[in-house]
Amino acid sequence: MIPGSNFCPLECPGYYEPIIHVIGVFSTVCNVLGIYLTLTKSKKNTKYRFCQLYVQITSLITEFDLSIVNPAYFFFPMIGGINCGIMREFQVKYGLTSHVCITFFAFIFCMQVPALLTCFMYRHQAAAKCSPDKTWSLSKFHSISLLSVYHAFPVLIAFSLYHSRLSDEDKEISLQINYPDCVRSLNDFTFDFYDYKMNSTFVAFGILISVYYVIAGVVGFGLAWRTGQVLNRYRYIMSARTYQLHKSSLITLTTQVTGPTLVLGIPVFAVYVVVASQMAKLHFLAATAPFFICMHSAVTTGCLIMTTTSYKTFLMKQYEVIKNKIMWKKVPVITVAASPVVHIRPMASVVHTFF
């Protein structure tokens, strides 16, 4: 039991919604830019651009849902919270619970993993075709099976979370036992929380999502390692252009994974520590985790742009064009007044010379 805590306010703090909206707008603009570059500046003779488009769209929906439409303020160390966004009035009007909203968010957030794995699989198979007799290439059955399993996981995770819901009676009992000062939050329609002691399905949700991300890391690393092995082993039979294309694409994918992982790692660890230890004093630190979750999509797009030469070149050209236009407008226009021309009529000489 945690008495005397102030981590479950009746409404979101005044600073919270403006900050998460600003981050959301910036990340949305970055994602839209990434989608535009993927559609217009990618090579048209390969289907790889559709993999990147898949990643960008899932990132955009995830970020837009959390930061613009449905920003939630979490009551860590309690696994719950309230809604702060424009969906709040919509929820109350149409009876849409926060439980449904967070279930949808969990689904679309997890969909980013199979999107990235699809890109890793494509790059691996494209590089493996360069090996003699395609010895390093995975069979079509293995490829489809692996991707199917990973696309099924988000459905299972969302399903387990949806069935982790507590009844109104269970919520009141759990709050009375664990967080008595937060019982008043039950009056807020958008308030919802989870307790694995009252509903063990939440344990299955935690196990599923943990196993999901661990195996995804192993599979992603394995595909990246195999792709690198193929490129190093059969570089001598590839053209310099083909080798560079595969290498740069692999580097881009790797940064798109490591960049957001670094951004999410610290806040997720902070949330884990606060929830596991029930340290309500560190609530403020854990409550900032959604800020970093909203940033991760912008980081993904930034890694894509900075490691893709064609995108970077295009943006630099546009920057130079805009800068030149601005500088041209600032250059003062100097007008030169026409000076009057004085015509002098020659005078007759009065001096006569005879030599």
Secondary structure as UniProt FT lines:
FT   TURN            14..15
FT   HELIX           16..40
FT   TURN            44..45
FT   HELIX           48..64
FT   HELIX           65..69
FT   STRAND          72..74
FT   TURN            76..77
FT   STRAND          79..83
FT   HELIX           87..94
FT   HELIX           98..110
FT   HELIX           112..128
FT   TURN            129..130
FT   HELIX           132..134
FT   TURN            135..136
FT   HELIX           140..162
FT   TURN            163..164
FT   HELIX           168..178
FT   HELIX           180..187
FT   TURN            189..190
FT   STRAND          192..194
FT   TURN            196..198
FT   HELIX           201..233
FT   HELIX           235..237
FT   HELIX           240..277
FT   HELIX           280..282
FT   HELIX           283..287
FT   HELIX           289..306
FT   HELIX           309..330
//
